[in-house]
Each structure stands twice: as C-alpha cells, then as structure tokens.
Amino acid sequence: MEINCKGLLCPQPVINTKKYFDGIEEGSAVVIVDNDVAKQNIVKFAKGSGYDYTLAQKEDEYRIEIVKKNTVNEEKLNKEKTLTILVGTNSLGRGSDELGTILIKSYFYALSENSDIPNNLIFLNSGVKLTTEGSEVVGYLKTIEEKGCEIISCGTCLDFYNLKDKLLVGEISNMYTIIEKMNASTNTITL
C-alpha cells in the first residue's frame, strides 16, 4: 500500500497515515512526502505509535515504510501519570505585559531548578517566541529539555511570526501531534 501525501500541507500527511493504520490490525504502507517537515512528522507518528519504520530519500521525495504489528502496546495499558504544559503566550497572566514577562522568566527558571518536570512543553501562538532567538528563557528551557521533557513549538505559529529559522530549543511540530500529546497526557495545564 502507498499513501501519497506529496504536496499536502501539515497536518494532512499525518492524518492520512493515521487513518490508514487505525483501520488495520497489522500490516504496512509506504508513505510518500515531498518535504522535510512532513517527513519528520510521519517519523514522529510512527515512533509514537510504536510502529517499525524505515526511511529512504529518492530525489525530491521521502519514502517512509511503516509496519504495524498486531501487538499490545504495554505503554498504553500501563499509562503512567503524564503532564503536558501548554504555553500559549510569551508572558504569564493577564494585566501588565511587563509583569507578565518577569513572571514567565521566573516560572521557567523555577521549573528548570525543579526535579519534577513535565513530560511535554508545547508552545503555541506568541508562546513560540520563548523558544527562539531573543528569548530570555531559552537557557532554562534547554535545562528542562536535558532533564527529559519534550519541547515542541507549533510550526504554523513559528511561520506566522517569521521565527521558524530562529528556533533554539525543542522541535517544530504540527497541530495533530499537539492534540495527540494533550490527549495522551493524564493532566494538561495551560499557561
């Protein structure tokens, strides 16, 4: 089976791939994409679903063969408590923007010093400014990431603010992956 996702915009390649694999007990398919972001998102989907995959590049396209085996995912059966923090703005709280900037810096400093960290930090809207050049919290975020937290920034948001090439910490992702992370968490907090 081939799933041709060439020319499709994020998150459609992941959605098409997930729909196919949700409809089968076991089997394989080759997903064809024509850009690096789609390739990365398909690979993340395969990894996150516990599927085997191989990747090949042929001229201007990527071919990702994904294999779903009929096995029970032990991780899903023994779901441990997971925490996702959704950061939708580059300041904390409402009211004074100046105070909000001070508070967000203080928050990520305190979080970086804490031994109990979230599983995921997701940055949306102006929150993506915190993961890019010029941010005063990048150092704290790198420390949090080194402790095992997955940090992702919305690609559409980075594009909107013209910051995609200025990302300094974490990975670029899409709304589909963001929804999966939130749904898989036992607790999600929005800042």
N, C-alpha and C positions, 0 to 999 in steps of 0.2 A: 504494500500500500504506500502511495506517495501522497503527502499533504503539501500542496504547492501554496506557499504563502509569500511568494515573491511579489513585491510591490505593495504589500499590506502594511498599514501603519499600526503602531503599538496601540492597544494590546491584542489586536486581532490574531496575529500568529499564535500566541499562547492560547487564546480562547479556542481557536480551531483545533489545535493539538489536544488540548484538554478534552474537548467534546468527543474527539475520536477515541481517546484512551478511556474515558469514562464509559463508553459504550461497548467495551470489550473486556472479557475476563482476563485474557492473556493474548499476547501477540506483539507484532512490531509494525513500525511505519518509519518511512524516511520523510523528515520534514525539510522542505527546501525554502530557504530565505535568502534575501539579497543584501542584507546589511548587518553590521556588527552588533547593533543593539538588539535586533530580533534574534540573532544567534545566541547572544548572552542570555536573553530572557528564556529561550527554549531550553538551553542547557540548565538554567536555574530551575525551571519547571521539572525537567527530568530528574535532577538531583533531589529536589524537594519531594518528589513523588516516590523516590526510592527505585526509579527505573534505571536500567543499564542504558548507556548511550555511547555512541562513537561519533566523532566529528570529522568531516572531510571538507576541504575547500577545493572547488573546481572553478577556475576563472573568477567570475563575479558573483558566485553563489556559494552558499554553505549548505551542506547536506548533513543533517543530524539524524542518525538512525537510533531510534528509541525502542527498547524492548521491555515490555511489561510481562512479568512472570506472575503466575497465579499463586502468590504467597500472601500471607497475612502480615501486614506492616505492624510489627511489635510496638513501634513508637506510637502509633495511633491508638493501640489497645491500652497502653500504659501511659496515657497522656499526663505528663507532669505539669505542674503549675508553670505557666509561662506568662511573661509580662511584656507587652508592647506599649511603647510611649509614642504617641502621635504628636509631632511638633508642627503646628500649622502657622506659626508666626515667628518672627525673629526677635520678639520681646515677650515678656511674661506678664500676664494680667492685662487689665483694661484701665485706662486712665492716662497717666503720664507716660509718653513714649520714652523719655529719658530714664524714668524709674524702671520701666519695663526692660530696658536694655541692661541696666545694672542687675536687675533680678535674674534675667536669663543667664547672664555670665556667672552669677553666684550659684544658680541652680546647677549648671553643668560642672562647675568647679566641685561643688559638694558631691555630686553624683560620681565624678571621677575619683574622688577620695573614698567612696563607699565600697565595701567589699561585695555588697549585694547589688548587682546591676541588672538592668532589664535585658531580656533576650533580644529585643529589637528596638531600634530608634528609627522612626520613619519621619522624614521631613517633607512637608508639603507647602505650597504657596510660598509666602515670604520666609517660611522656616528654612527653605533651602539655602538662604543667604548665610546661615550659620555653618554650613558645610563647605563653603567656598572661600576663595581669596578675600582677604579683608576682614574675615570674621575673627573676633577676639576669643572664640571658644573652640577653635579647631584643635588646639593642643589638648584640651580636656576631652574632646570627642575622640581623638586618637588614643588617649589613655583608656577610655571606656571601650573602644573597639579592641584594643590589645587584651583586655580582660575577657573578651569573648562575646561582646554584644555585636549583633549585625546592624550596620548602619546603612540605610538606603534613602536616597533622595529621588523624588518624582522627576522623571525626565521631562515631562511636559512643563513642569514648573521651572526647571533649570533653563529650558528653551525660552520660556516666556520672559525671564529676567536676563537672558543672554549670558548665562553663567555655566553652561554645560562644559566648556573647556577650562573652567576655573575651579572645578571640584577638587578638594584637597583631602577629603576623608570619606570613606564608605564607597558605595556603588550606586550607579544610576539604575533606576527600576521603573516599573510602569504600574498603573492603577490596578491591574489584575493581580500582580504579585502583592501589592499593598493590601488588597482585600483578603488575599489568602493568608498573609501574615496575621492580620487582625482576626480573621475567623478562626485561625488555629490557636490563637492565644486564649488562655483562660482568663486573662484580665488585660484590658486596654485602657490606658489613661490618655486623655487629650490635654495638651498644654495650650 
